[in-house]
């Protein structure tokens, strides 16, 4: 972060659910279950036609959620996500063109990295908070531990191959603020609309690490709609 006045997306909760929705009608009850379970930051990926409608519905109807959009790949998608009410943006990678659009959005954002050179390039551009993806395939906790020494200013949200078994190891690292995952959203539970099960799994995930100060940061991010804020510096 460039300033302590800027809320950090990485500090809202230990886990950010990564959501892929087929039916936008499921967005609101799913989001309510996640928030009730203690996971207010929700990344809705732009992998289905329902994604933007889902973001819009959550933004309008679940005020305690901090809803964001993931798999953001183009400047046009950035604009669409802002218009839908997204509170943050996540990309699996980045280019200078995409980075400029992310900055212009005024929203917190996490560009994806998987190599040391990509991390250094973002640091040169003033970005200190990033998505590490695909986390397990790119080297996992051993790789992130190696980065912490020479690049202590970089902080990460590892995503990809993370579940309840290895999430605590990631969360114990000094350069990891949170992790992204899908394990609290089993396909059968979503298909059957078993929101009670989703809430229970979210509560277990939220308990992986207690995060003091999450409340104020969540409120600041919720209030940041229409205000130029970067979680990335």
N, C-alpha and C positions, 0 to 999 in steps of 0.2 A: 504494500500500500504506500502511496505517496504521503499520506497524512493520517494521523489517528482519527481524524474526523470522518474518514471514509470507512464505511462498514466493510468487513471482509467476508466474502461469501464462504470462505473456508472454515469460518468459526461459528456458523449458525448451528450446526449439529454434526455429530461424528460421521453420519452417513447421509448421502444424497441419493434417494431412490431414482433410478433411471427407468423412465416409464415409456413403454411402447403401447399405444392404444389403437385398437381397431375401430372401436365405437366411441365417439365423443360423448355419448350419453353416460358412459362409465366414469368420465373424468371427475365430476364433482364428488360422488360417493367415494371413489378411490382416494381422492385428495383428502377428504374429511377423515378417512380411516388412517391415512399416513400422519396427518397432523395430530389426531387424537393419540396416536402411538408415539408421538414425540419427534417426528421427522417433518418439519415444516418446509424445508427446501426441497423442491420437487422439480426434477429435470424431465420435461416431456420432449422426447426426441422427434425430429422431423422426418421420421421414417415411414409414416403412413399419411394418407390424405386427411385423417381425422386430427392430426396433431395441432394445427393452429386453432381449430374450433375448441379443442380440449384446453389449450392454454387460455383462450378467451373465457371459457366457462369457469375455469378455476379462478382466474383473476377477478371475475365478476362476482362469484358466489361463495368463495372460500377465503374470507379476508385474513385468516390467520396463516394461510399458505404463502410461501415465497416461491412463486411458480416461475420457472425459467424454461428456455428452449435449448435443446441439444441437437447435435449433428447439424449445426449451422455451417454452411459451406460457401455461401455467396453473399455479396452485399444486398441483393434483392431479398434474400431470406432474412437478413438482419432487419430490414425495413418491415417486412411482414410480421416478424416476431414482436417488434416494438409496437406496431399497430394492434396486435392481438392482446397486448398487456403483459408481455413477459417482463420479469423483474431482473433476469440475468440471462446471459448467453454463453453457450459452451460449444466448442468446435473440436473435432478430433485432431485437427492440425491447423496450420495457418500459413498465409502468404501476406506480403505487405499490403496487397489490395484488401484482403479480408480484414486484416488488423486495423486498417484505416477506418473501415466501416464499423467495426466493433467499437472503436474509440468514439466515433461520431454518434453512435447510438446513445451515449450517455449512461449506459447500463454497466453494472459489473460484468466482467467476462473472463472466461478461462479458455485460452487457446491451448490446443493439444501439442505435446512434445513427446518424443521417445528417444532422443539422443542428446548428448552433452552439447553438441554444436547448436541444436535448436534452442536449448535452454540459454546458452550464452547469447545467441542472436536476440532472443526476447529481452534478456537483461539489458543489452545494448539499447534497446528501444524503450526502456523504462518499465517493462512488464516484469513483475516479481511473483505473480501467482498464476499457476498453470495447471492444466489437466495432464497427468502422466498416463499415456494410453498408447498401446494396450499394456497395462501394467505388468501382468505376469509374463507375457510373451517378450516384453522389452527388458526383462531383468529383475523385476520384482523388488523386494525389500533390499536385496543385496546391492542392486544398482542405485537405488535412492540413498542408501547409506554411503556409498562411494561419492555421490554428488554433494552430500552435506558438508564435507570438508572444504573443498575448493569453492563451492558456490552456496554459502550459508544463507545468502539473501533470497534464494529461490524457495518457494513453498508450493506444495503440490496437492492436488486431489487425484490420487491414483484410481483408475477405473479400468476394468477388463480382467476377468478371471478372479475377482475378489468375492469372497463369501464369508459367512460367520466363522469359518475355521481359520482363515488367514487375515481377516480384517484387523484383529487386535494387534498383530505384529506390525502392520502398516501404521496403525494409529499410534504406536509407541515411538515412531521415528520423529525426531525434532523438526524435520522439514515437511511433515505431512499434517495438514490441517483437518482433512476429512477424506473419506473414500466414497466412490460411487459404486452402486451395485443394484442388482435386480432380485436378490434372493428373498426379499420381503414381499415380492410380487409373483408368487408361483403362477404359472400359466393356468393351471386348473382352478385356482382360487379366483383369479380375475374372470375367467370364462364363466364360472358359476356364480359370480358376484358375491363371493364369500368375504365381505368386507370385515367381518369380525376376525377372521383368520389373518387378513392383511394387517389389521390394527395390532394384533398380538405379535406378529413377526416384526412389525415396525417398532413396537415397544422393546422387544429384545435387542434390535439393532441400535436403538437410541441409548440403551444401557451399556453398550460396549465401551463408552468413555463418557464421563460426565464432563460437560463443557460449561464452566462458569462464564457468565457474560453473554450467553447466547440470546437471552431475551432482548436486551437493548439492541444488539446487532440486528436481530430479526425485525424489530420495529423500525430501525433506521432504513433497512433495505425495503421494507414495505412502503415507507414514506418516500422512497427515492424515485418513484415513477414520475417522469417528466423533469427530473433533476439530473444534471450531469454528474455522475459518480462513476468511479472506476474502483473495482476491487484489486486491480492489477497494477496500480501505480501509474 
